[in-house]
Amino acid sequence: MATKDISDLEVVEAYIHFKISSGLYGIHDRWPCLILMAWTGECEKVCYSAMERAQNRGYIECGVSLRSGWVTQKGMDLVAQHIDKICQEGL
């Protein structure tokens, strides 16, 4: 696989998963990059590249680090377009 094989939707889902899990447990032990690595089997460099691409396209935003970014309205709109697929496959 390569960066092109990780979709923007997968990146956005990883950020949502990160926010949900960190909110529930109050800890950040599963950053979005680690989640993507587990889901895709790709190395850190490839996952960060996909995260940067999603940021450049406006799906995610961050302050000082992509690691602790958040989903933008455009990213939420992307999720809304694919909600049936997400519900079938699980987040």
C-alpha positions in Angstrom: 0.0 0.0 0.0 0.9 3.6 -0.4 -0.5 6.9 0.8 -3.0 6.9 -2.1 -4.4 3.7 -0.7 -5.5 5.4 2.5 -8.6 7.3 1.8 -9.5 10.7 3.3 -12.5 9.0 4.8 -10.3 6.6 6.7 -8.2 9.5 8.0 -11.3 11.3 9.2 -12.6 8.1 10.8 -9.3 7.7 12.7 -9.6 11.3 14.1 -13.2 10.6 15.2 -12.2 7.3 16.8 -9.3 9.2 18.6 -11.7 11.9 19.9 -14.3 9.4 21.1 -11.8 7.1 22.8 -9.8 10.0 24.4 -13.1 11.6 25.6 -14.2 8.3 27.2 -11.0 7.4 28.9 -9.3 10.8 29.3 -6.1 9.5 27.9 -4.3 9.8 24.5 -2.8 6.3 24.0 -4.2 5.8 20.5 -3.3 8.9 18.4 -4.9 9.0 14.9 -1.6 7.9 13.3 -1.4 4.8 15.4 -5.1 4.0 14.6 -4.4 4.4 10.9 -1.3 2.2 11.2 -3.4 -0.5 13.0 -6.2 -0.3 10.4 -4.1 -0.2 7.3 -0.9 -2.0 8.2 1.1 0.9 6.8 4.1 2.5 8.4 4.0 5.8 10.3 5.5 7.8 7.4 2.7 6.7 5.0 0.0 7.4 7.6 1.3 10.8 8.4 1.4 11.6 4.7 -2.3 10.6 4.3 -3.1 12.8 7.3 -1.2 15.8 5.8 -3.1 15.2 2.5 -6.4 15.3 4.4 -5.4 18.4 6.1 -4.4 20.1 2.8 -7.8 19.1 1.4 -9.6 20.7 4.4 -10.9 17.5 6.1 -8.9 18.0 9.3 -7.3 20.9 11.1 -4.7 21.1 13.8 -3.0 23.6 16.0 0.6 22.6 16.6 0.5 18.9 15.6 -1.4 16.7 13.2 -1.3 14.1 16.0 -3.9 16.0 18.0 -6.0 17.6 15.3 -9.7 17.6 14.8 -12.3 17.0 12.1 -13.5 20.1 10.2 -17.1 20.7 8.9 -15.9 19.5 5.5 -14.6 16.3 7.1 -18.0 15.8 8.9 -19.7 16.3 5.5 -17.5 13.6 4.0 -18.6 11.3 6.8 -22.2 12.2 6.3 -21.9 11.2 2.6 -20.6 7.8 3.6 -22.7 7.1 6.7 -24.4 4.0 5.4 -21.0 2.4 4.6 -19.6 3.4 8.0 -22.6 1.9 9.8 -22.2 -1.3 8.0 -18.5 -1.6 8.5 -18.3 0.0 11.9 -16.2 2.9 13.0 
